[in-house]
Amino acid sequence: MALLEKGAYPRNKVCGGCLSQKSIRFLDRVFSLPVTALRKEGLLDSAGTGYALYIGSSRILAGDLQEPFYFTRRERYDTHLSRRAAEAGAEVYEGVEVTAIDHATRTIATSDGDRYAARVIIGADGIHSRVRHSLPAGVVDPERWGRNLGWALELRIPREEAEARADRDGAIRLDAGLATPHLVLTACPWGYGWVFPNQEAIIVGIGGLLQKNGKGLPDRFRAFLKNLGLSAFLDQKPVGYPLPFGNYIPSPAHEGTVLVGDAAGFASPILGEGIFYAHRTAELAAHAVDRHLTSGAPLTGTYTTLLNRRLIPELQAEMALRDFVYRCLDARMHIPLAAFMKATNTRVIDAVQGLRSFRGFRRDDELHTAVW
Ligand SMILES: Cc1cc2nc3c(=O)[nH]c(=O)nc-3n(C[C@H](O)[C@H](O)[C@H](O)COP(=O)(O)OP(=O)(O)OC[C@H]3O[C@@H](n4cnc5c(N)ncnc54)[C@H](O)[C@@H]3O)c2cc1C
């Protein structure tokens, strides 16, 4: 197996690095990396044991979490996983960009002039996926993709600077010690703002549906900084990057090619959390590839069936909740929405953490069980 990566590890990825319990459980089950091992490997930067949720400048929910949200640094995390792939037998080629894919002959051309022939191609090449763009019309519905594509802006502020230069003019008071993950629902339409703690920095970001925000996101990011009392950082340019926000492709496959992760638009439609979904779709795709190569099972059909059984119903339920929340915000129904959130709070947190399903908030292991 060859893994072609256009960058070189350690390479960074614009990302808050938040690992919900969904990801933590996956890392333990699939890579035998429980929290103790993640710490030992230097893959956990910090942990958020509490949370604060805002609508506008009103803190509507806050408290301790039963299980923390952990935060990783992607340059370390992704480097570790590529090393694990190499240890498992993959030939890892860095600095090799895929430039063209010929599906008829199942060959790949790369930036260094080489060609690779493969029985199966897995497009794990992120939101701008060249593999996705090479697929025939009909695999991707461009209208659905565009309607649910998100965009995010993020700024990393060194902790010491944030502490020294924060003012008291913001409507939102960040907790002392800047240790609590903050989520602010009205930071932008159909999206939210976040402040995530890292050991040496805080990560401030906003992200939401591109179609609802147009070119307004930079202004909203500046307003968000002011609201947080971080006007001192208005002159700093955040990094922008697209992210999936519900634009997953229901059947992301064609003949011998499958897409996983951001390439196929898999991420939480409420939060844009994508690390777990990249892992889980990769696991389902690996199973489909294995069955295809060992027993001739059709690749597209097996992968699509697995996605429809193990992941897509959950994403559909999460989309329904997302649409309800943002329609309430559009209608300025802040008070009833806050009441709804207070009533469902622990169950929604459990669902985000993967301890319950978004389908009726029942206990459900469908997201986590291995595929045999
Ligand atoms: C601002 C922001 C904050 C986020 N915060 C979080 C968070 O806190 N928690 C969370 O879970 N998710 C978060 N996400 C989402 C998360 O970053 C992605 O969902 C996740 O990285 C998807 O993983 P992936 O492997 O599919 O794609 P990527 O991580 O994008 O990896 C794709 C890889 O393919 C390589 N590549 C691309 N094109 C080629 C090519 N032609 N040839 C060879 N190699 C190629 C790239 O170099 C890259 O290494 C955030 C996203 C954004 C934008």
Ligand as a Chemical Component Dictionary entry (heavy atoms), coordinates in Angstrom:
data_LIG
# 
_chem_comp.id                   LIG 
_chem_comp.type                 NON-POLYMER 
_chem_comp.pdbx_formal_charge   0 
_chem_comp.three_letter_code    LIG 
# 
loop_
_chem_comp_atom.comp_id 
_chem_comp_atom.atom_id 
_chem_comp_atom.alt_atom_id 
_chem_comp_atom.type_symbol 
_chem_comp_atom.charge 
_chem_comp_atom.model_Cartn_x 
_chem_comp_atom.model_Cartn_y 
_chem_comp_atom.model_Cartn_z 
_chem_comp_atom.pdbx_ordinal 
LIG C1  C1  C 0 -10.649 26.244 11.397 1  
LIG C2  C2  C 0 -10.950 24.770 11.560 2  
LIG C3  C3  C 0 -11.028 24.233 12.844 3  
LIG C4  C4  C 0 -11.310 22.872 13.003 4  
LIG N1  N1  N 0 -11.333 22.376 14.276 5  
LIG C5  C5  C 0 -11.578 21.063 14.460 6  
LIG C6  C6  C 0 -11.548 20.509 15.772 7  
LIG O1  O1  O 0 -11.273 21.194 16.758 8  
LIG N2  N2  N 0 -11.806 19.167 15.911 9  
LIG C7  C7  C 0 -12.100 18.376 14.830 10 
LIG O2  O2  O 0 -12.359 17.168 15.016 11 
LIG N3  N3  N 0 -12.112 18.878 13.568 12 
LIG C8  C8  C 0 -11.845 20.188 13.363 13 
LIG N4  N4  N 0 -11.816 20.687 12.085 14 
LIG C9  C9  C 0 -12.050 19.768 10.955 15 
LIG C10 C10 C 0 -10.821 18.882 10.714 16 
LIG O3  O3  O 0 -9.657  19.684 10.643 17 
LIG C11 C11 C 0 -10.986 18.090 9.399  18 
LIG O4  O4  O 0 -12.298 17.570 9.342  19 
LIG C12 C12 C 0 -9.985  16.945 9.310  20 
LIG O5  O5  O 0 -8.661  17.432 9.267  21 
LIG C13 C13 C 0 -10.248 16.091 8.083  22 
LIG O6  O6  O 0 -9.211  15.141 7.943  23 
LIG P1  P1  P 0 -8.831  14.588 6.489  24 
LIG O7  O7  O 0 -7.751  13.583 6.736  25 
LIG O8  O8  O 0 -10.059 14.163 5.777  26 
LIG O9  O9  O 0 -8.249  15.823 5.679  27 
LIG P2  P2  P 0 -6.941  16.696 5.983  28 
LIG O10 O10 O 0 -6.644  16.723 7.432  29 
LIG O11 O11 O 0 -7.156  17.988 5.264  30 
LIG O12 O12 O 0 -5.771  15.866 5.283  31 
LIG C14 C14 C 0 -5.683  15.786 3.873  32 
LIG C15 C15 C 0 -4.233  15.475 3.503  33 
LIG O13 O13 O 0 -4.160  15.262 2.095  34 
LIG C16 C16 C 0 -3.022  15.929 1.599  35 
LIG N5  N5  N 0 -3.287  16.253 0.185  36 
LIG C17 C17 C 0 -4.202  17.114 -0.306 37 
LIG N6  N6  N 0 -4.190  17.126 -1.658 38 
LIG C18 C18 C 0 -3.230  16.236 -2.022 39 
LIG C19 C19 C 0 -2.741  15.804 -3.293 40 
LIG N7  N7  N 0 -3.236  16.256 -4.449 41 
LIG N8  N8  N 0 -1.746  14.870 -3.301 42 
LIG C20 C20 C 0 -1.233  14.375 -2.150 43 
LIG N9  N9  N 0 -1.649  14.761 -0.925 44 
LIG C21 C21 C 0 -2.653  15.678 -0.861 45 
LIG C22 C22 C 0 -2.883  17.195 2.456  46 
LIG O14 O14 O 0 -1.562  17.717 2.432  47 
LIG C23 C23 C 0 -3.276  16.635 3.825  48 
LIG O15 O15 O 0 -2.167  16.132 4.531  49 
LIG C24 C24 C 0 -11.537 22.032 11.877 50 
LIG C25 C25 C 0 -11.450 22.568 10.583 51 
LIG C26 C26 C 0 -11.150 23.917 10.421 52 
LIG C27 C27 C 0 -11.041 24.475 9.020  53 
# 
loop_
_chem_comp_bond.comp_id 
_chem_comp_bond.atom_id_1 
_chem_comp_bond.atom_id_2 
_chem_comp_bond.value_order 
_chem_comp_bond.pdbx_ordinal 
LIG C1  C2  SING 1  
LIG C2  C3  SING 2  
LIG C2  C26 DOUB 3  
LIG C3  C4  DOUB 4  
LIG C4  N1  SING 5  
LIG C4  C24 SING 6  
LIG N1  C5  DOUB 7  
LIG C5  C6  SING 8  
LIG C5  C8  SING 9  
LIG C6  O1  DOUB 10 
LIG C6  N2  SING 11 
LIG N2  C7  SING 12 
LIG C7  O2  DOUB 13 
LIG C7  N3  SING 14 
LIG N3  C8  DOUB 15 
LIG C8  N4  SING 16 
LIG N4  C9  SING 17 
LIG N4  C24 SING 18 
LIG C9  C10 SING 19 
LIG C10 O3  SING 20 
LIG C10 C11 SING 21 
LIG C11 O4  SING 22 
LIG C11 C12 SING 23 
LIG C12 O5  SING 24 
LIG C12 C13 SING 25 
LIG C13 O6  SING 26 
LIG O6  P1  SING 27 
LIG P1  O7  DOUB 28 
LIG P1  O8  SING 29 
LIG P1  O9  SING 30 
LIG O9  P2  SING 31 
LIG P2  O10 DOUB 32 
LIG P2  O11 SING 33 
LIG P2  O12 SING 34 
LIG O12 C14 SING 35 
LIG C14 C15 SING 36 
LIG C15 O13 SING 37 
LIG C15 C23 SING 38 
LIG O13 C16 SING 39 
LIG C16 N5  SING 40 
LIG C16 C22 SING 41 
LIG N5  C17 SING 42 
LIG N5  C21 SING 43 
LIG C17 N6  DOUB 44 
LIG N6  C18 SING 45 
LIG C18 C19 SING 46 
LIG C18 C21 DOUB 47 
LIG C19 N7  SING 48 
LIG C19 N8  DOUB 49 
LIG N8  C20 SING 50 
LIG C20 N9  DOUB 51 
LIG N9  C21 SING 52 
LIG C22 O14 SING 53 
LIG C22 C23 SING 54 
LIG C23 O15 SING 55 
LIG C24 C25 DOUB 56 
LIG C25 C26 SING 57 
LIG C26 C27 SING 58 
# 
